Amino acid sequence: MGKTTAQKIFAAHLIDTPAEGVSVLSLDRVFCHEITTPIAINDLVAKGKDRVFDASKIKAVIDHVTPAKDSKTAEQGKTLRDWAKRHGIKDFFDIGANGVCHAIFPEKGFVRPGFTVIMGDSHTCTHGAFCAFAAGVGSTDLEVGILKGVCTMRSPDTIRITVTGKLRDGVYSKDLILAIIKMLTVNGATDKVIEFAGPVIEGMSMEARMTLCNMAIEAGATCGICYPDMTTVEYLWSFIKDEFKSKEDALREYSKWLPDADAEYVKDITFDASALEPMVTFNYKPDQVKTVREMEGTPVNQIYIGSRTNGRIEDLRIAAGILKGRKISPNVRAIVSPATPKIYAQALDEGLIKIFMEAGFCVTNPTCGACLGMSNGVLAKGESCASTTNRNFNGRMGKGGMVHLMSPATAAATAIAGVITNSPLFKG
């Protein structure tokens, strides 16, 4: 029987099988940020095990509350900062050089096809866009990963979703993943890997693929995976060019992670995206999704464009293209947060920041703070936000607040209208 992509990655990293269906894997990367990692650091110190398995394979960043907003968050940052210095972790991104973890780590070329990656963050699945097995873990597994460079995982079953047709103008990967989550439900892929395949995925940029994989967890999946192709190689080329004679050689090497023709899937779904419209969430679950047309006219208080899901340069260009020469509604406030310093600088060079500011947006430094209601965009009780983030749980962006998840295009159009509305790019 052939293997799925995840099964191939597991086989290549397998150290032990302590129980049926359980695999101990070697890790290529352990990613860390200041919210979850200090818990692991402090516990390792308390146990007299303040060590790291390989400083070159650990990457760390302060990304949620940056700069610190109070003594507690300052202490979290200090714990991570001191630990990185103590162990010679060179790839530590402190205030000024930091960004959203699942944007800055790919941007730095830290992920490769076939890698195993863990982090104390549920959206670590983002890195599956590079055909890696990337999973969020709890503090105990993170401790073991830091100390020993291994992690215990259940052997994965896989759902394959083959996306056919062609996305219409004004419809994006965010709309696609919202529609897929609605189809699967929030529990539909629990403890499974989702392989995204088909011509629509093949035509996507790496940024768009990261958006897809980022939200695989919202359907319960451990990881979302896209297959490696020349788009993958082009994105990574500046980091891998000394490893291969040509891009074609790199693609041949990475193609070994493609699933076998006779691989078995627990579900093999074909999704025709040709008729897909812009989508938006309602209520408090990621699978509670309607078309924007059905939610047309719903008032909001805040617009947020940014995050690990949709804060990349591609997203900012789309939103700025809609906002150019226009003003946001006087009934809303609007915030944009480029996901990394590089993206911020690029948006500045391209004139995008000026467009956002002239439209009435508050432009913040790179941060994940608003997404989980910690800083830079927290909602008051009873308020709602049109957001390009990834999670709409009750109170996610602030106690008593409501989050409507949508694409950057929909968010920009909503900022202008002051109510949820389709962007002018969509002709439905």
FENLINMO-V332927 format. One line per field, one symbol per residue. phi: phi as a letter, one per 40 degrees, with the letter a starting at -180 (. if undefined). A space follows every 10 residues. Layout:
phi->???
This chain:
phi->.cbcdccccc ccbcbabcac gbbcbcbcab cbbccccdcc dccccccgbc bbcaccbbbb acbcbacdba cccccdcccc ccccccbgcc cbbcdhbcac dcbcccdcgc bbdgcbbbac accdddccdc gbcbbcbccc ccdccccbgb acbccccbbb bccbgaccdg bbcccccccc cdccgcbcbd gbbbccbhcc cccccccccc cdcdcdccbg ccabbbccac ccccccdccb cccbcacccc cccccccccc cbcbbcabbb bcccccbdba cbfbbcccbb cddcbdgccb bbbbbigcca bccdcccccc cccdgbbccc cbbbbbbdca dccdcccccc gcccccccch ccbbcdacdc dbgbaficcc dgcbbcbccb abddgdbidg cbbbcacdcc cccccccgbc acccccbb
